[in-house]
Structure formats: structure tokens, C-alpha cells
Amino acid sequence: MFFYIYIIIFVLVFLIALCGVLFYQSSKNKANGNEQFDINKKILEYLQTQEFKVSKIFYITDSHTFNKDNSYKKMIIADNENKKICFIDYILKNYYIIGFEEFLNYELYENGGMVTNGGTIGSLGIGVFGAETIGNCKDLKLIIRIKSLTTPQVAYEIISNYMAGIGLNKSAPLYRVCISSLQEVISFFEVIKNDNLQNSTVANV
């Protein structure tokens, strides 16, 4: 008799805790999404006043904005005509406009370990970019290295403190959506890197 009572109490406590975690995650998603929306709006309005012609906006889906439209998602903005990129630091609420030639490299980190390094996909990275994966992703971030002594890098947090630190299962559609949104911008980075390398080679001839 007492055994069944304990089971019922355990189930009730578990359900209450789960509801609390889901409510917390939902509230955090809404707050972060609204904040990113406001930042994006201000940056795009500012760029209209500068010598910056928006050629392409890369929208990066994160764990907070996967169910929202692009205006809420993290952005990397390119001006192909003037060869400029605008990166946004959503934590510091700042932006950085650099020339293509000032772009150095990028790294993708998952659960504290590097999975890509300037396009070289490691064993974990192969899983990240399409193969079947197992386990949870507790942390996923894109780090961009730029030629600046004051701000040598800009970080884009894709998955962070999801479900109160439990993480996101890698078999979940959300995980694959987040990864998929990174592929296009990483391909763009590779083009810039190759152009910079060619220009450097020509300059040294």
C-alpha cells in the first residue's frame, strides 16, 4: 500500500517539476526572442544610415527562437558590394562592421569541445553536420575570429542552458534545425577565407 503511495507522490513531484521547467523554458524563449527582435530592428535601421548595402542576411536559429519568424533570430548581415560583414553580439548588445579582409576564421563548439575549425570537420563535427548522433547538446556556439585588437572574436550562442541545463537531445528536430541554419553561413565564411587567401597570395607575388 505504502509503495503505491510513494509511486504516486514521486510521479506527482516529477510532473510538477517538469511543468516548472517547461514554464521556465517558455518564459526564457519569449524574453530572449523579444530582445533579439529589438536588437535586430535597431541594427537594420542603423545600417540604412551607413554605407552598407544589405546583400544577404543569414538567419541563425537558436534554441530560443526556433518557432519564431526570422525577425527574432540571430543575424549575420553581408554587404557583398562593399565587401563588409556586420556581426552582432547579442549578449553585449553590440555590433561590429568589418571588411571581408578582416575576417580571420571561425570555430564551432559543442559541449565545450571544438567540432569545426575553419571548415575542418572533426569526428564530432561529422555527427553535427548530418550523421546520426546520440546524447544531449548542452552548449553549442559559433565563434568568429576577426582582425581586431579590441574585439578579436564574436560569439553566437545557438544552444545554451536549454531545459534548465538538461540540454537538447541530438535526435530532436530542433537540434537539426539549429545545425542546418549554420551551414549556409559557414559556406559563406569559406568563400571569404578562400578569397582572402587568394588576395594575400597575389599581393605577395
ZAFI-298303 format. One record per residue (C-alpha): residue in three letters; x negated, y negated, z negated; residue number from 1. Coordinates in steps of 0.1 Angstrom, whole numbers, always signed. Example, Ala and Ser with C-alpha at 12.3 -4.5 7.8 and 13.67 -1.06 7.14 Angstrom:
NODE,aa,px,py,pz,i
NODE,Ala,-123,+45,-78,1
NODE,Ser,-137,+11,-71,2
end
This chain:
NODE,aa,px,py,pz,i
NODE,Met,+0,+0,+0,1
NODE,Phe,-27,-25,-10,2
NODE,Phe,-47,-15,+21,3
NODE,Tyr,-19,-27,+44,4
NODE,Ile,-16,-59,+24,5
NODE,Tyr,-53,-66,+28,6
NODE,Ile,-50,-59,+65,7
NODE,Ile,-21,-83,+69,8
NODE,Ile,-39,-110,+49,9
NODE,Phe,-70,-105,+70,10
NODE,Val,-50,-109,+102,11
NODE,Leu,-33,-140,+90,12
NODE,Val,-65,-156,+79,13
NODE,Phe,-81,-147,+112,14
NODE,Leu,-52,-162,+132,15
NODE,Ile,-52,-194,+111,16
NODE,Ala,-90,-197,+117,17
NODE,Leu,-86,-191,+154,18
NODE,Cys,-59,-217,+157,19
NODE,Gly,-81,-242,+139,20
NODE,Val,-110,-235,+162,21
NODE,Leu,-87,-238,+193,22
NODE,Phe,-73,-271,+180,23
NODE,Tyr,-108,-284,+173,24
NODE,Gln,-120,-275,+208,25
NODE,Ser,-89,-290,+224,26
NODE,Ser,-93,-323,+205,27
NODE,Lys,-130,-324,+213,28
NODE,Asn,-124,-317,+250,29
NODE,Lys,-99,-346,+252,30
NODE,Ala,-122,-370,+233,31
NODE,Asn,-152,-362,+254,32
NODE,Gly,-133,-362,+287,33
NODE,Asn,-118,-396,+280,34
NODE,Glu,-152,-410,+270,35
NODE,Gln,-168,-397,+302,36
NODE,Phe,-139,-412,+322,37
NODE,Asp,-146,-446,+308,38
NODE,Ile,-183,-444,+314,39
NODE,Asn,-178,-432,+350,40
NODE,Lys,-154,-461,+357,41
NODE,Lys,-178,-487,+343,42
NODE,Ile,-208,-473,+362,43
NODE,Leu,-190,-471,+395,44
NODE,Glu,-177,-507,+391,45
NODE,Tyr,-212,-519,+383,46
NODE,Leu,-227,-501,+413,47
NODE,Gln,-203,-521,+436,48
NODE,Thr,-221,-553,+424,49
NODE,Gln,-256,-539,+433,50
NODE,Glu,-274,-530,+464,51
NODE,Phe,-262,-494,+460,52
NODE,Lys,-241,-478,+487,53
NODE,Val,-224,-446,+473,54
NODE,Ser,-230,-419,+499,55
NODE,Lys,-223,-389,+477,56
NODE,Ile,-210,-382,+441,57
NODE,Phe,-220,-349,+426,58
NODE,Tyr,-194,-339,+400,59
NODE,Ile,-207,-316,+374,60
NODE,Thr,-181,-296,+355,61
NODE,Asp,-188,-291,+318,62
NODE,Ser,-170,-271,+291,63
NODE,His,-150,-302,+281,64
NODE,Thr,-137,-312,+315,65
NODE,Phe,-132,-280,+334,66
NODE,Asn,-94,-285,+335,67
NODE,Lys,-95,-322,+345,68
NODE,Asp,-100,-340,+378,69
NODE,Asn,-133,-353,+390,70
NODE,Ser,-130,-387,+374,71
NODE,Tyr,-135,-372,+340,72
NODE,Lys,-165,-351,+349,73
NODE,Lys,-202,-358,+347,74
NODE,Met,-216,-376,+377,75
NODE,Ile,-249,-379,+397,76
NODE,Ile,-245,-406,+424,77
NODE,Ala,-266,-408,+455,78
NODE,Asp,-272,-437,+479,79
NODE,Asn,-288,-419,+509,80
NODE,Glu,-291,-451,+530,81
NODE,Asn,-312,-469,+504,82
NODE,Lys,-327,-436,+490,83
NODE,Lys,-316,-442,+455,84
NODE,Ile,-300,-420,+428,85
NODE,Cys,-280,-430,+397,86
NODE,Phe,-283,-407,+367,87
NODE,Ile,-260,-411,+337,88
NODE,Asp,-269,-403,+301,89
NODE,Tyr,-235,-396,+286,90
NODE,Ile,-250,-393,+251,91
NODE,Leu,-268,-426,+250,92
NODE,Lys,-241,-441,+274,93
NODE,Asn,-268,-455,+297,94
NODE,Tyr,-276,-452,+334,95
NODE,Tyr,-308,-450,+354,96
NODE,Ile,-311,-460,+390,97
NODE,Ile,-343,-447,+407,98
NODE,Gly,-357,-443,+442,99
NODE,Phe,-359,-409,+457,100
NODE,Glu,-397,-411,+454,101
NODE,Glu,-393,-415,+416,102
NODE,Phe,-376,-381,+412,103
NODE,Leu,-401,-355,+400,104
NODE,Asn,-384,-323,+391,105
NODE,Tyr,-355,-306,+373,106
NODE,Glu,-351,-278,+348,107
NODE,Leu,-321,-258,+338,108
NODE,Tyr,-320,-244,+302,109
NODE,Glu,-296,-218,+288,110
NODE,Asn,-296,-208,+251,111
NODE,Gly,-329,-226,+246,112
NODE,Gly,-347,-208,+274,113
NODE,Met,-356,-221,+309,114
NODE,Val,-337,-204,+337,115
NODE,Thr,-349,-226,+366,116
NODE,Asn,-380,-247,+371,117
NODE,Gly,-378,-269,+401,118
NODE,Gly,-359,-243,+420,119
NODE,Thr,-378,-212,+410,120
NODE,Ile,-352,-190,+395,121
NODE,Gly,-364,-167,+368,122
NODE,Ser,-349,-134,+357,123
NODE,Leu,-322,-150,+336,124
NODE,Gly,-316,-176,+363,125
NODE,Ile,-307,-149,+388,126
NODE,Gly,-278,-140,+365,127
NODE,Val,-269,-176,+361,128
NODE,Phe,-266,-182,+398,129
NODE,Gly,-243,-154,+407,130
NODE,Ala,-252,-119,+394,131
NODE,Glu,-230,-103,+367,132
NODE,Thr,-240,-115,+333,133
NODE,Ile,-233,-105,+297,134
NODE,Gly,-232,-122,+264,135
NODE,Asn,-223,-157,+254,136
NODE,Cys,-237,-191,+266,137
NODE,Lys,-240,-214,+236,138
NODE,Asp,-260,-241,+253,139
NODE,Leu,-265,-250,+290,140
NODE,Lys,-282,-282,+301,141
NODE,Leu,-297,-297,+332,142
NODE,Ile,-328,-318,+326,143
NODE,Ile,-340,-342,+353,144
NODE,Arg,-376,-354,+352,145
NODE,Ile,-382,-389,+366,146
NODE,Lys,-413,-411,+371,147
NODE,Ser,-408,-434,+341,148
NODE,Leu,-429,-440,+310,149
NODE,Thr,-399,-453,+290,150
NODE,Thr,-374,-427,+301,151
NODE,Pro,-392,-396,+315,152
NODE,Gln,-361,-374,+315,153
NODE,Val,-323,-375,+316,154
NODE,Ala,-303,-346,+302,155
NODE,Tyr,-269,-334,+313,156
NODE,Glu,-252,-311,+287,157
NODE,Ile,-230,-287,+305,158
NODE,Ile,-220,-263,+277,159
NODE,Ser,-226,-274,+241,160
NODE,Asn,-211,-263,+208,161
NODE,Tyr,-183,-245,+226,162
NODE,Met,-157,-230,+203,163
NODE,Ala,-174,-244,+173,164
NODE,Gly,-207,-228,+182,165
NODE,Ile,-194,-194,+192,166
NODE,Gly,-203,-200,+228,167
NODE,Leu,-187,-192,+261,168
NODE,Asn,-186,-157,+274,169
NODE,Lys,-205,-155,+307,170
NODE,Ser,-178,-134,+323,171
NODE,Ala,-153,-162,+318,172
NODE,Pro,-142,-182,+349,173
NODE,Leu,-151,-214,+331,174
NODE,Tyr,-187,-203,+329,175
NODE,Arg,-189,-196,+366,176
NODE,Val,-172,-229,+375,177
NODE,Cys,-198,-248,+354,178
NODE,Ile,-226,-230,+372,179
NODE,Ser,-211,-234,+406,180
NODE,Ser,-208,-272,+401,181
NODE,Leu,-246,-273,+395,182
NODE,Gln,-256,-255,+428,183
NODE,Glu,-248,-284,+452,184
NODE,Val,-268,-310,+432,185
NODE,Ile,-297,-286,+427,186
NODE,Ser,-298,-281,+465,187
NODE,Phe,-298,-319,+469,188
NODE,Phe,-328,-321,+444,189
NODE,Glu,-347,-295,+465,190
NODE,Val,-342,-317,+496,191
NODE,Ile,-356,-347,+478,192
NODE,Lys,-385,-328,+464,193
NODE,Asn,-394,-315,+499,194
NODE,Asp,-392,-350,+514,195
NODE,Asn,-413,-364,+486,196
NODE,Leu,-439,-337,+492,197
NODE,Gln,-440,-343,+529,198
NODE,Asn,-443,-380,+525,199
NODE,Ser,-471,-375,+500,200
NODE,Thr,-489,-352,+524,201
NODE,Val,-486,-377,+552,202
NODE,Ala,-498,-406,+530,203
NODE,Asn,-529,-386,+520,204
NODE,Val,-538,-377,+556,205
end
